[in-house]
Amino acid sequence: MRLNEIEFGAAQPVEGYGPDFFRVGGEQHTGPLLIWAGGVHGWGGDDDADALLALAGQVDVILIGTGGVIAHIPKDLRRALEETGLGVENMDSPAACRTYNVLLSEQRRVALAVLPVG
């Protein structure tokens, strides 16, 4: 079997997560995060739509990790994101982290807005 090194470009994959933290780019971050090729930033959760809307035109899809279990995001948030042309997928945070890494490895224009697992 031949193994190839995965290239993530300017973006950094999620390397790990646990109760109330995420490890990205070798650094541990606490609390909700917004991660994309532009960097790793704190995120205010569902009430911080402006941070997500600012990504319109820079990413094609935003994966929203809802914590340890899958939950619906507010309808108004979904509608606002979709009206700007952003694709939105919500899932539990572990699945969102894995999916984000896969899409990054495919050089996709993706962002991850993620809540800690608890």
C-alpha positions as CSV (number, residue, x, y, z in Angstrom):
1,M,0.0,0.0,0.0
2,R,1.2,3.5,-0.9
3,L,0.6,6.3,1.6
4,N,0.6,9.9,0.5
5,E,1.0,13.0,2.7
6,I,-2.2,15.0,2.7
7,E,-1.8,18.7,1.8
8,F,-4.2,21.1,3.4
9,G,-3.0,24.3,1.8
10,A,-3.3,27.4,4.0
11,A,-6.0,25.8,6.1
12,Q,-5.3,23.7,9.2
13,P,-7.1,20.5,10.0
14,V,-8.7,19.7,13.3
15,E,-6.1,17.4,15.0
16,G,-8.2,16.5,18.1
17,Y,-11.0,17.5,20.4
18,G,-12.2,16.7,23.9
19,P,-14.3,18.2,26.7
20,D,-14.4,21.9,25.9
21,F,-11.3,22.0,23.6
22,F,-10.1,21.6,20.1
23,R,-6.5,21.1,18.8
24,V,-5.9,22.9,15.5
25,G,-2.5,23.5,14.0
26,G,-0.7,22.1,17.1
27,E,-2.5,24.6,19.4
28,Q,-5.2,23.9,21.9
29,H,-8.3,26.2,21.8
30,T,-11.2,26.3,24.2
31,G,-14.8,27.2,23.5
32,P,-16.7,27.4,20.2
33,L,-14.5,28.0,17.1
34,L,-14.7,29.1,13.6
35,I,-12.1,27.5,11.4
36,W,-11.3,28.0,7.8
37,A,-8.4,28.9,5.5
38,G,-8.4,32.4,7.0
39,G,-7.5,31.1,10.4
40,V,-8.9,29.9,13.7
41,H,-11.2,32.3,15.6
42,G,-13.5,32.2,18.6
43,W,-17.1,31.9,17.6
44,G,-20.2,33.1,19.6
45,G,-22.3,30.1,18.6
46,D,-25.8,30.4,17.0
47,D,-26.0,34.0,18.1
48,D,-22.9,35.0,16.0
49,A,-24.4,34.8,12.5
50,D,-22.3,37.8,11.4
51,A,-19.1,35.8,11.6
52,L,-20.6,33.1,9.4
53,L,-22.2,35.5,6.9
54,A,-18.8,37.3,6.5
55,L,-17.6,34.1,4.8
56,A,-19.9,34.4,1.8
57,G,-17.9,34.3,-1.3
58,Q,-14.9,32.8,0.5
59,V,-16.3,29.4,1.2
60,D,-18.9,27.2,-0.4
61,V,-20.2,25.3,2.6
62,I,-20.1,25.8,6.4
63,L,-20.2,22.7,8.6
64,I,-21.8,23.5,11.9
65,G,-20.9,21.2,14.7
66,T,-23.6,21.3,17.4
67,G,-21.7,19.7,20.3
68,G,-21.8,16.2,21.5
69,V,-25.1,15.4,19.8
70,I,-26.7,16.5,16.6
71,A,-29.2,19.4,16.9
72,H,-31.0,21.7,14.6
73,I,-29.6,25.2,14.1
74,P,-32.1,28.1,14.3
75,K,-34.2,28.4,11.2
76,D,-33.4,32.1,10.9
77,L,-29.6,31.3,10.9
78,R,-30.0,28.7,8.2
79,R,-32.2,30.9,6.1
80,A,-29.7,33.8,6.3
81,L,-26.8,31.7,5.4
82,E,-28.5,30.0,2.5
83,E,-29.7,33.4,1.1
84,T,-26.1,34.4,0.8
85,G,-25.4,31.3,-1.3
86,L,-23.6,29.4,1.5
87,G,-24.3,25.7,1.9
88,V,-25.0,24.7,5.5
89,E,-24.7,21.2,7.0
90,N,-25.2,20.6,10.7
91,M,-24.0,17.5,12.5
92,D,-22.5,16.6,15.9
93,S,-19.1,18.2,16.4
94,P,-17.0,15.0,16.1
95,A,-18.6,14.3,12.7
96,A,-18.2,17.9,11.7
97,C,-14.5,17.8,12.5
98,R,-13.9,14.6,10.5
99,T,-15.9,15.9,7.5
100,Y,-14.1,19.2,7.6
101,N,-10.8,17.5,7.4
102,V,-11.9,15.3,4.5
103,L,-13.2,18.3,2.6
104,L,-9.9,20.2,3.3
105,S,-7.9,17.3,1.9
106,E,-9.9,17.6,-1.3
107,Q,-9.0,21.3,-1.5
108,R,-12.7,22.4,-1.0
109,R,-13.7,25.8,0.1
110,V,-15.1,24.9,3.5
111,A,-15.5,26.4,7.0
112,L,-16.2,24.7,10.3
113,A,-18.2,26.5,13.0
114,V,-18.0,24.1,16.0
115,L,-19.3,23.9,19.6
116,P,-17.3,21.9,22.1
117,V,-18.4,18.3,22.9
118,G,-19.0,19.2,26.5
